[in-house]
C-alpha cells in the first residue's frame, strides 16, 4: 500500500461439518442457496460478539461469493486468492467470509493469502486465529497477543480486550530497526481525514526504536528523554490532509514537570516539507498538556484553514506562540488564516490571549465563540512598550499575568474582524470591556449577531462613540451579566449636538437576568441614533430596571412586532419626556404580540398625557401588574387620575389611554393574577373596539366585580371563548342591570362557543338579568361551571330555549338549586330541547332540586352519556303521569321527599348509552312509571 502500517486483520474460517452422503446429493444446491443466509447467521451469533469484547464494531458485508468452486483440485485457486487480496485492500471492508465444504483447503488458502500480503507489504503483520463453532475466546486473544509480542497481565476477557486495543493504538506509525533512518520524512499523501479520539496511552504518531525527536527537531536518545513526546512530530507529513481532530489523546498520568510548553504542530522546514498546507478543519479537545497550539511558522502554512476549534485544554495559555522552543523569534503575520471562517475557544481555564502581536487581521472570519475562558482579557496582546521585544513579553506573561491597563478591553485596535457576522461570549467572568474605543476602521462592520452570557463583571455593551461602527448588527442577546447597568451608554456626549442621525439596524433585543441594569439607554438618543428597525424586544428578570424605552425611541418603533416585559421592576414602559407640552401620540403599527408579566411596580404605559394606538395587535397578555387598570377611555382626564393617585395610593392606575378604536385587531386577551383589578374596560370605548376579540381569559383577579356591562357587550362580535377562574369577588359575568333589555328590538347574537367558569365563590348569577330581546347566546357549544358555591341557577329560561348548538354541559361542586331559572308569570309548559347535547355531567350538587321548576317537557335526542353523582335531593326520571305540581306541593310538606330532575315523555333519551349514578345517598327511586323502555331505549 506504499506506507508502513500496523493492522490486525481478522479472517474468520468457518468449518462446516456436513455428512458426505448429503454432500453428494445436494452439495452444489447447498452452496448456492444456503451459504449467504448461513454466513449472516454466523456473523450475528459469533463474529459480532467477538468484535464486542475486542472493542470494535464489525459490519457485515459479503464481498465475494465463492460458488461452484472446486477446492479439491483448486482449479480457481489463483482467481480466489486475487479476490481475497483485493478485498483486503479495500478500506471500507472490515470482515471477509470464506465458505466451503470441509476438507477443501480453506485454512491453507487463508495462510497463503496471509503470506502473500506480508511479502507484498500490504500489511506489516497478520494475526490468524481459528474460530470454531464453539470458540475459545481466551485462546483467540492469546494467539493474537503472541503474534504482536504482547503479554497479558489481566485474566478477564474484557481486560484483555482493552489491553489489545490500547497496545494496537499505542503508536500509529511504527518504524522497524531495518527501516528508514530517524531523520527521514514519512509522507502520507493519500490521507484526507485523521481523527484520533480517546486514546489515553497514545504517545506519538511516529515512534523509533532508540530515539525520539523533540520540538526543536533534535534527536534525543531514549535514555535522555525527560518530557512528553509530542503526538505529531515533524517527520510525519500530511500534504493533503483536510480534516484533523484530536480529542482526549494525551495521558493525564504524566508528571507535571514533563508538561513543558510545546506545540503539537510545529513545522521545521516549511519550504520543502509543508505538512498542513491543505488543512481545512482542525479540532483539538481534551488536552491536559498543551500550553500552546501552533507556532507562527505553522500558522503561516495553514492558508486553507476554515474552521478552528479548541476545547477543554486545561493548561493552554496561548493559541499562537511567536517563539517556539529552540527557534529564533518569529513575527506573527498581519493576516492570520486568510480563509478561516469559524473559531471556537471553549473551556480553556488559563488561556490568556490568542497571541501577541500588532495590527492582526482575520479577513474571512464570520463566526467566533469564546466560552469559559475566565483569564482571557485581551484577544491580541500588544507589547507593553516598543522597547520590550515580543520574546521578553512572552516570557514575562508566561510567568505571571500582567495587567497593562486597569480596564483592558477584549478586542483592541491591534485586531480586526472585517467579516465577522456572529460573536458569542459566554462565561467570561473577568471581562469588563468588550471593545476598545479605537478599534480598527472596518472591524465588526459586518457583525450581525452578538450574544453575551454570564459575564459577571461586564459594565456596559456599547459606548456612543462605538455604536456607529455596528452598521450590520441585527440581533443582540445579553443575559446573566450581574454587574451590567446599561446596554447603550450615551453619557459621553450631548446627543443633541450632532445633526446626522445614525440608523442602527438592530432587529432583535433580548435582555434577561441583568439584576443591576437600570436603563437600556442611559440617555435619550434622539438626534443621534435611531432604532427604527427593532422588531422584537424581550426583557426579563431585570429588577432594577425603571423604564424600558425613551420616548423618542418609542415613537420610532414602526417595525416592532413583538414586545415582552417579564418579571422586572419597571414603573413605566415608556419613560416620560420632560418638558413636552402636547399630548404624546404613541403608535405601534406592526405590533402583534404584547406581554406584560410580573411587573408589580408598573403604574402606566406612559405617565404623560397621551394616546396609544395598536392597529395590528392580536395577542395581549397582562398578569401580575397589581397597580394598574387595563383600559380606559380618553374621556376620563388622565391628569386628574394621576393627581388623585398621589393622594390615594390604593387607586388603580390606567395602563392604556386610547382614542378612537381600541385594539381593533385583538384576538386573544389574557388577564392573570391582578389582585387589585376592579374594572377591565371603560364604558366609553368606541363601538369597534375589541371587535375581533375571540378569546378572553381572566384568572386570579380577586377584586374584580364583573366582566361585561350590557353597553360593552355589543362590541364583542367575535368572542368565542371565555374563561373566568379564581376571581373571589366576582358576582356576575354579564351585568345587564344598566338598561331595560326589552327596550331594544334588535337582538345581538354573541358568537360565544365555550364558557368556562371555575372557583368563583361569590358569583350568584352568570347573567344578572334575562337577556331576552337584546342578546342571544345561541352558539354556545360547551359550558363548564365548577366550584361556584353561591350560584343559584345557571341559565335564564330564554337563553336555555336557544341552546341549539350546545354539546357538552358540566356542572360540578356548585350551590345551584335549579339549572334553568324559573320564568315568572309563565303559564304554558316550557319546552326545553337540547338537540345536540351528547354529554351531561351533574356532580356534587347537594342543593339541586330540579332542572327547571315550572311545568315543562324535555328533549335530549343525542344525549349519550349522563352522569349524576352527589345530588341528594332529586330523583332521576319521574314519569309524566306523576303531576309535577303535585310533587312540588308535596315536597313543601315532606322535606325528605325526592324531587324530579327530569320530566320525561316517550323517547326522551333515545340514544343514551351510559348512565352513571353515584353518591346520591338519599335517593330512593331511580325510575318511576311505565315509560322505562321508551325513555332509555338504548
PyMOL commands that set and color helices and strands:
alter all, ss='L'
color gray80, all
select helices_A, chain A and resi 20-54+77-88+106-119+137-147+157-168+222-224+256-258+296-301+390-399+464-467+551-555+638-647+710-713+797-800+884-893+932-935
alter helices_A, ss='H'
color red, helices_A
select strands_A, chain A and resi 12-13+97-98+171-174+186-187+193-197+204-207+211-213+219-221+236-237+243-247+281-285+292-295+307-311+318-321+342-346+355-356+360-361+367-371+380-381+409-411+415-416+422-426+433-435+449-453+460-463+475-479+486-489+502-503+508-512+519-521+529-530+536-540+547-549+562-566+572-574+584-587+593-597+604-606+610-613+619-623+628-633+653-658+668-672+695-699+706-709+721-725+732-735+748-749+754-758+765-767+775-776+782-786+793-795+808-812+818-820+830-833+839-843+850-852+856-859+865-869+874-878+899-903+914-918
alter strands_A, ss='S'
color yellow, strands_A
deselect
rebuild
show_as cartoon
